[in-house]
Amino acid sequence: MSCAPIRPDARRDPVPIDESLPFVPLSIAVLTVSDTRSLDGDRSGDTLVERLVRAGHRLAARAIVRDKIEAIRAQVRAWIEDPGVDVVISTGGTGFTGRDVTPEAIEPLFEKRMDGFSAVFHRLSYDKIGTSTIQSRATGGVAGATYIFVLPGSPGACKDAWDGILAAQLDYRHRPCNFVEIMPRLDEHLKRGKLKG
């Protein structure tokens, strides 16, 4: 990991922003995994869309799929292969019941797993809901130069993940480092890049 040094006094600021840098909008796809929701009643998807648009990013696509491994994987794979999608955020299907299969569907697509995302998400969640956070299998990873984040299906969990992690890490101005600045190098082994500039 190559991060610029951070001033000791800046550690108190949870989102240190370097205003001298430009904001770089990303194209983000939102996937809701549910057997029962429609776009009209998708509060978790709405939460993510509202936040990413308000931050200045673009909604690249939005979909709802049923709790079926093949359907989830097919949609995420299509977005990974789409050069117009930089980030995929899913919500739903991260629990332990028989129908909760989102991690099983998406994790095999990861080229690199992002263990820190799950750890920080659970740390934030613990402050809100205590030990109940262990009932979520939130995860993250990278595939095809696309960041993928798998969130629980509640609006509160989506707020926690966006406000506490993604808003900063998907902002090129965030210091000491962020996901945006390394995007051009995510697939350097393939000699092609999604994000130019």
Secondary structure, DSSP 8 states (H G I E B T S, - for coil): -------GGGGGSSS-B-TTS-----EEEEEEE-SS--GGG-HHHHHHHHHHHHHT-EEEEEEEE-S-HHHHHHHHHHHHH-TT-SEEEEES--SSSTT--HHHHHGGG-SEE-HHHHHHHHHHHHHHHGGGGGG---EEEEETTEEEEEE-SSHHHHHHHIIIIIHHHT-TTBSS--HHHHGGGTTGGGT--S---
